[in-house]
Amino acid sequence: MSIQDSECALKILARLRSGGLVNTHVDAPLSRDLVPLPFLGRRMPFPAGILRIIRLSGCAVIPMLCLGDSRRFTITFDEPVDLVETDTLEEFISANLPQIAGKLESQILSYPEQWELWARL
């Protein structure tokens, strides 16, 4: 599935509602709705669109960490993000996007050798 697909959000929502999994990259600013957040000592834009889908579907957000190289690779899953329920979408984004970006920042700081791209920031 590609974000260029005009029905991408609907397909993601349908997959989540049917009990499926969706892997998203919160560090890919390919959204019309970007929110600048403090990140690694500067402000970085994070896509907020996925928070709309999370709120609509009620799905869990499970941080995933991939470590390794071409010889050995491990994938671990963390505890679900404790999402804050709010009255409005804007409040939901404001309350939860920083938590999700913070988890990514924590992973990068814990395993800096695995995050070549961030080292160039």
Backbone as a chain_set.jsonl record, in Angstrom:
{"seq": "MSIQDSECALKILARLRSGGLVNTHVDAPLSRDLVPLPFLGRRMPFPAGILRIIRLSGCAVIPMLCLGDSRRFTITFDEPVDLVETDTLEEFISANLPQIAGKLESQILSYPEQWELWARL", "coords": {"N": [[0.843, -1.171, 0.0], [0.513, 2.209, -0.755], [1.161, 5.599, 0.195], [0.455, 7.331, -1.74], [-1.785, 6.318, -2.824], [-5.115, 7.088, -3.2], [-6.998, 6.006, -1.531], [-5.661, 5.133, 0.666], [-5.75, 5.744, 3.512], [-8.314, 4.798, 4.149], [-8.015, 2.076, 3.577], [-6.069, 1.361, 5.448], [-7.49, 1.87, 7.818], [-9.601, 0.0, 7.541], [-8.129, -2.375, 7.625], [-7.101, -2.274, 10.256], [-9.475, -2.28, 11.75], [-10.324, -4.834, 11.195], [-8.724, -6.345, 12.725], [-6.138, -6.518, 11.88], [-2.601, -5.761, 11.417], [-0.635, -2.79, 11.122], [2.195, -1.23, 9.903], [3.778, 1.726, 10.516], [5.777, 4.633, 9.822], [6.757, 6.999, 11.841], [8.621, 8.907, 11.521], [8.699, 9.747, 8.94], [8.152, 12.427, 7.091], [5.814, 12.646, 5.271], [3.31, 13.912, 4.866], [0.412, 15.986, 4.697], [-0.235, 17.19, 6.973], [1.722, 18.248, 9.198], [3.418, 18.288, 12.309], [5.501, 20.239, 14.165], [7.909, 19.165, 16.491], [9.896, 19.069, 19.512], [12.935, 17.363, 19.108], [15.669, 15.354, 19.385], [17.251, 17.562, 20.147], [16.455, 19.6, 18.468], [13.847, 21.068, 16.412], [11.575, 19.016, 14.784], [9.562, 18.023, 11.995], [6.656, 16.062, 12.333], [4.457, 13.629, 11.014], [0.979, 13.932, 11.39], [-1.256, 12.68, 10.502], [-1.621, 9.876, 10.831], [-2.503, 9.739, 13.422], [-5.166, 10.412, 13.271], [-6.283, 8.107, 12.172], [-5.621, 6.276, 14.163], [-7.154, 7.26, 16.282], [-9.775, 7.004, 15.229], [-9.956, 4.228, 14.809], [-9.342, 3.112, 17.247], [-7.171, 1.555, 17.758], [-4.266, -0.149, 19.107], [-1.049, 1.27, 19.769], [1.948, 0.059, 19.119], [5.222, 0.227, 19.84], [7.96, -0.604, 17.747], [11.155, -2.039, 17.45], [13.904, -2.388, 15.442], [16.9, -3.996, 15.108], [20.254, -4.539, 14.025], [22.223, -6.061, 11.392], [23.273, -7.093, 8.1], [23.851, -9.736, 8.676], [22.702, -10.502, 11.079], [19.652, -9.995, 12.698], [17.272, -8.437, 14.732], [13.98, -8.07, 15.969], [12.038, -6.283, 18.157], [9.226, -5.732, 20.264], [7.705, -3.168, 22.07], [5.94, -2.203, 25.075], [2.502, -1.21, 24.662], [1.828, 2.179, 23.664], [0.604, 4.426, 26.024], [-2.112, 5.766, 25.258], [-3.724, 8.934, 25.348], [-7.021, 9.69, 25.904], [-9.155, 12.05, 24.372], [-11.312, 14.926, 23.86], [-11.311, 16.16, 21.349], [-9.927, 15.913, 18.016], [-7.645, 17.481, 17.574], [-6.709, 17.87, 20.198], [-6.157, 15.208, 20.786], [-4.065, 14.641, 19.017], [-2.156, 16.508, 19.966], [-1.729, 15.497, 22.535], [-0.788, 12.9, 22.129], [0.988, 12.514, 19.922], [3.527, 13.629, 20.682], [4.296, 11.687, 22.569], [4.659, 9.408, 20.996], [6.663, 10.253, 19.196], [8.597, 10.737, 21.108], [9.166, 8.15, 21.971], [10.456, 7.129, 19.71], [12.681, 8.841, 19.714], [13.889, 8.021, 22.105], [14.61, 5.4, 21.428], [16.516, 5.911, 19.442], [18.469, 7.295, 20.923], [19.206, 5.269, 22.653], [20.355, 3.366, 20.987], [22.423, 4.525, 19.217], [24.259, 3.839, 17.198], [22.783, 2.424, 15.383], [21.317, 4.192, 13.977], [21.969, 5.698, 11.554], [21.027, 7.715, 9.744], [19.881, 9.648, 11.466], [22.134, 10.493, 12.769], [23.247, 12.279, 11.047], [21.813, 14.58, 11.282]], "CA": [[0.0, 0.0, 0.0], [1.291, 3.429, -0.895], [0.438, 6.791, 0.646], [-0.043, 8.022, -2.926], [-3.088, 5.732, -3.094], [-6.139, 7.988, -2.653], [-7.785, 5.284, -0.521], [-4.709, 4.574, 1.631], [-6.255, 5.858, 4.89], [-9.459, 3.896, 4.3], [-7.498, 0.702, 3.597], [-5.433, 1.168, 6.756], [-8.565, 1.798, 8.811], [-10.28, -1.295, 7.376], [-7.231, -3.428, 8.113], [-7.065, -2.208, 11.723], [-10.786, -2.692, 12.274], [-10.483, -6.287, 11.032], [-7.769, -7.0, 13.612], [-4.831, -6.589, 11.242], [-1.513, -4.902, 11.864], [-0.137, -1.81, 10.163], [3.478, -0.666, 10.298], [3.956, 3.091, 10.005], [7.038, 5.275, 10.195], [6.4, 8.331, 12.318], [9.686, 9.847, 11.175], [8.635, 10.076, 7.512], [7.257, 13.593, 6.99], [5.112, 12.61, 3.988], [1.932, 14.212, 5.212], [0.03, 17.39, 4.581], [-0.474, 17.655, 8.339], [2.957, 18.055, 9.955], [3.478, 18.967, 13.599], [6.891, 20.339, 14.632], [8.091, 18.776, 17.887], [11.29, 18.958, 19.934], [13.42, 16.023, 18.792], [17.127, 15.296, 19.3], [17.829, 18.88, 20.317], [15.951, 20.575, 17.5], [12.432, 20.842, 16.107], [11.409, 18.196, 13.587], [8.15, 17.835, 11.632], [6.139, 14.699, 12.411], [3.139, 13.519, 10.389], [-0.095, 13.734, 12.369], [-2.377, 11.977, 9.875], [-1.857, 8.533, 11.376], [-3.249, 9.878, 14.679], [-6.594, 10.383, 12.916], [-6.647, 6.698, 12.004], [-5.525, 5.655, 15.49], [-8.325, 7.698, 17.059], [-10.985, 6.41, 14.653], [-9.978, 2.768, 14.925], [-9.148, 2.665, 18.623], [-6.12, 0.536, 17.755], [-3.101, 0.026, 19.964], [0.195, 1.709, 19.136], [2.989, -0.795, 19.684], [6.534, 0.582, 19.292], [8.768, -1.703, 17.241], [12.565, -1.695, 17.326], [14.649, -3.315, 14.593], [18.34, -3.817, 15.299], [21.09, -5.546, 13.394], [22.887, -5.813, 10.122], [22.913, -8.104, 7.098], [24.084, -11.084, 9.196], [21.853, -10.803, 12.232], [18.613, -8.976, 12.784], [16.252, -8.717, 15.75], [12.84, -7.165, 16.052], [11.371, -6.364, 19.452], [8.052, -4.887, 20.435], [7.61, -2.583, 23.4], [4.574, -2.092, 25.587], [1.717, -0.212, 23.915], [1.831, 3.566, 24.121], [-0.586, 4.726, 26.819], [-2.749, 6.88, 24.567], [-4.61, 9.792, 26.125], [-8.317, 9.956, 25.26], [-9.485, 13.474, 24.431], [-12.583, 15.291, 23.233], [-11.164, 16.589, 19.959], [-8.783, 15.362, 17.287], [-6.489, 18.333, 17.82], [-6.214, 17.529, 21.54], [-5.622, 13.848, 20.697], [-2.752, 14.764, 18.378], [-1.273, 17.223, 20.897], [-1.427, 14.663, 23.697], [-0.221, 11.59, 21.819], [2.108, 12.532, 18.982], [4.806, 13.76, 21.389], [4.646, 10.404, 23.194], [5.138, 8.499, 19.958], [7.958, 10.784, 18.764], [9.512, 10.529, 22.233], [9.589, 6.742, 21.958], [11.463, 7.027, 18.652], [13.879, 9.525, 20.198], [14.493, 7.149, 23.11], [15.253, 4.287, 20.719], [17.701, 6.439, 18.771], [19.476, 7.591, 21.94], [19.649, 3.998, 23.234], [21.108, 2.61, 19.982], [22.812, 5.523, 18.204], [24.978, 3.227, 16.078], [21.804, 1.865, 14.46], [20.527, 5.28, 13.406], [22.877, 6.452, 10.702], [20.378, 8.909, 9.199], [19.728, 10.661, 12.505], [23.458, 11.009, 13.13], [23.569, 13.358, 10.117], [20.985, 15.761, 11.532]], "C": [[0.89, 1.236, 0.0], [0.487, 4.627, -0.404], [-0.053, 7.618, -0.53], [-1.416, 7.484, -3.339], [-4.152, 6.614, -2.423], [-6.994, 7.32, -1.583], [-6.909, 4.674, 0.567], [-5.259, 4.594, 3.054], [-7.431, 4.918, 5.121], [-9.014, 2.445, 4.364], [-6.825, 0.396, 4.927], [-6.5, 1.001, 7.83], [-9.292, 0.459, 8.729], [-9.416, -2.431, 7.907], [-7.191, -3.444, 9.643], [-8.375, -2.695, 12.327], [-11.023, -4.189, 12.141], [-9.488, -7.06, 11.889], [-6.374, -7.117, 13.031], [-3.828, -5.622, 11.847], [-1.11, -3.958, 10.74], [1.163, -1.257, 10.725], [3.588, 0.726, 9.676], [5.284, 3.64, 10.505], [6.73, 6.717, 10.563], [7.466, 9.361, 11.965], [9.675, 10.23, 9.7], [7.644, 11.22, 7.303], [6.562, 13.693, 5.628], [3.631, 12.852, 4.201], [1.663, 15.682, 4.96], [-0.122, 18.022, 5.953], [0.756, 17.341, 9.187], [2.933, 18.891, 11.226], [4.942, 19.034, 14.028], [6.968, 20.044, 16.132], [9.577, 18.824, 18.237], [11.757, 17.515, 19.726], [14.925, 16.086, 18.585], [17.762, 16.688, 19.299], [17.414, 19.925, 19.297], [14.466, 20.327, 17.293], [12.35, 20.097, 14.777], [9.919, 18.058, 13.28], [7.766, 16.352, 11.682], [4.747, 14.661, 11.796], [2.069, 13.194, 11.43], [-1.25, 12.918, 11.805], [-2.667, 10.617, 10.463], [-2.623, 8.602, 12.695], [-4.746, 9.921, 14.431], [-7.082, 8.941, 12.838], [-6.618, 5.982, 13.35], [-6.767, 6.002, 16.313], [-9.607, 7.051, 16.548], [-11.078, 4.914, 14.906], [-9.909, 2.279, 16.364], [-8.046, 1.628, 18.751], [-5.028, 0.868, 18.771], [-1.938, 0.533, 19.126], [1.319, 0.969, 19.851], [4.332, -0.403, 19.072], [7.331, -0.666, 18.908], [10.199, -1.2, 17.083], [13.253, -2.785, 16.513], [16.13, -2.999, 14.738], [19.093, -4.888, 14.529], [21.749, -5.069, 12.132], [22.522, -6.95, 9.179], [23.128, -9.537, 7.577], [23.136, -11.477, 10.324], [20.887, -9.645, 12.422], [17.628, -9.382, 13.865], [15.179, -7.64, 15.694], [12.218, -7.371, 17.42], [10.211, -5.38, 19.473], [8.0, -4.433, 21.877], [6.153, -2.629, 23.862], [3.809, -1.057, 24.767], [1.874, 1.183, 24.528], [0.519, 3.801, 24.862], [-1.247, 5.978, 26.245], [-3.719, 7.617, 25.478], [-5.887, 10.018, 25.319], [-8.648, 11.432, 25.434], [-10.815, 13.718, 23.725], [-12.453, 15.62, 21.749], [-9.937, 15.927, 19.331], [-7.528, 16.172, 17.567], [-5.866, 18.036, 19.186], [-5.57, 16.145, 21.533], [-4.217, 13.877, 20.086], [-1.759, 15.416, 19.336], [-0.845, 16.367, 22.079], [-0.617, 13.419, 23.337], [0.948, 11.594, 20.84], [3.447, 12.743, 19.686], [5.241, 12.467, 22.087], [5.268, 9.452, 22.178], [6.505, 8.954, 19.45], [9.003, 10.589, 19.862], [10.014, 9.1, 22.308], [10.658, 6.535, 20.891], [12.776, 7.67, 19.1], [14.625, 8.664, 21.219], [15.216, 5.967, 22.459], [16.55, 4.747, 20.053], [18.814, 6.697, 19.784], [20.024, 6.319, 22.59], [20.543, 3.2, 22.287], [21.596, 3.541, 18.871], [23.537, 4.928, 17.001], [24.045, 2.642, 15.018], [21.075, 2.946, 13.656], [21.401, 6.225, 12.602], [22.267, 7.763, 10.189], [20.273, 10.011, 10.248], [21.061, 11.261, 12.911], [23.854, 12.179, 12.243], [22.771, 14.613, 10.376], [21.784, 16.872, 12.187]], "O": [[1.908, 1.278, 0.691], [-0.733, 4.665, -0.566], [-0.884, 8.51, -0.355], [-2.126, 8.122, -4.116], [-4.091, 6.854, -1.217], [-7.65, 8.01, -0.803], [-7.357, 3.799, 1.308], [-5.238, 3.569, 3.736], [-7.53, 4.304, 6.183], [-9.576, 1.661, 5.128], [-6.987, -0.695, 5.474], [-6.419, 0.091, 8.655], [-9.568, -0.152, 9.762], [-9.917, -3.344, 8.564], [-7.242, -4.511, 10.254], [-8.374, -3.44, 13.307], [-11.824, -4.759, 12.88], [-9.409, -8.285, 11.798], [-5.508, -7.754, 13.632], [-4.169, -4.78, 12.678], [-1.231, -4.288, 9.56], [1.225, -0.862, 11.889], [3.501, 0.879, 8.458], [5.836, 3.159, 11.495], [6.475, 7.55, 9.694], [7.234, 10.563, 12.097], [10.554, 10.966, 9.252], [6.433, 11.005, 7.333], [6.7, 14.692, 4.922], [2.797, 12.065, 3.753], [2.57, 16.514, 5.003], [-0.136, 19.246, 6.082], [0.823, 16.288, 9.822], [2.491, 20.04, 11.227], [5.567, 17.994, 14.234], [6.207, 20.589, 16.93], [10.426, 18.642, 17.364], [11.072, 16.568, 20.112], [15.401, 16.799, 17.702], [18.695, 16.954, 18.541], [17.971, 21.023, 19.272], [13.891, 19.455, 17.944], [12.965, 20.489, 13.786], [9.102, 17.983, 14.198], [8.469, 15.501, 11.138], [3.942, 15.562, 12.031], [2.24, 12.29, 12.247], [-2.135, 12.505, 12.555], [-3.829, 10.231, 10.586], [-3.314, 7.651, 13.06], [-5.524, 9.509, 15.291], [-8.141, 8.595, 13.362], [-7.497, 5.17, 13.641], [-7.354, 5.135, 16.96], [-10.434, 6.6, 17.34], [-12.157, 4.393, 15.186], [-10.357, 1.175, 16.675], [-7.989, 0.901, 19.742], [-4.893, 2.004, 19.225], [-1.853, 0.261, 17.928], [1.603, 1.215, 21.023], [4.565, -0.674, 17.894], [7.367, -1.65, 19.646], [10.426, -0.075, 16.639], [13.189, -3.964, 16.861], [16.557, -1.866, 14.516], [18.618, -6.016, 14.399], [21.828, -3.876, 11.838], [21.568, -7.687, 9.43], [22.632, -10.469, 6.944], [22.813, -12.653, 10.493], [21.259, -8.476, 12.319], [17.195, -10.533, 13.916], [15.446, -6.471, 15.411], [11.906, -8.499, 17.803], [10.22, -4.351, 18.798], [8.224, -5.22, 22.796], [5.262, -3.044, 23.121], [4.411, -0.125, 24.234], [2.03, 1.337, 25.739], [-0.549, 3.419, 24.383], [-0.979, 7.096, 26.683], [-4.437, 7.008, 26.271], [-5.833, 10.484, 24.181], [-8.449, 11.999, 26.508], [-11.365, 12.827, 23.077], [-13.383, 15.385, 20.978], [-9.039, 15.451, 20.026], [-6.457, 15.602, 17.775], [-4.644, 17.96, 19.314], [-4.555, 15.928, 22.195], [-3.301, 13.219, 20.579], [-0.641, 14.926, 19.498], [0.277, 16.498, 22.569], [0.162, 12.934, 24.158], [1.822, 10.733, 20.937], [4.426, 12.091, 19.322], [6.437, 12.19, 22.181], [6.262, 8.782, 22.456], [7.408, 8.134, 19.29], [10.165, 10.307, 19.57], [11.167, 8.864, 22.67], [11.652, 5.849, 21.13], [13.851, 7.109, 18.889], [15.853, 8.59, 21.194], [16.304, 5.584, 22.889], [17.56, 4.045, 20.101], [19.971, 6.357, 19.536], [21.174, 6.292, 23.029], [21.398, 2.438, 22.739], [21.225, 3.366, 17.71], [23.437, 5.462, 15.897], [24.465, 2.392, 13.888], [20.301, 2.631, 12.752], [21.548, 7.401, 12.936], [22.928, 8.802, 10.203], [20.545, 11.175, 9.955], [21.119, 12.41, 13.349], [24.699, 12.989, 12.627], [23.03, 15.635, 9.741], [21.24, 17.94, 12.468]]}, "num_chains": 1, "name": "protein.A"}
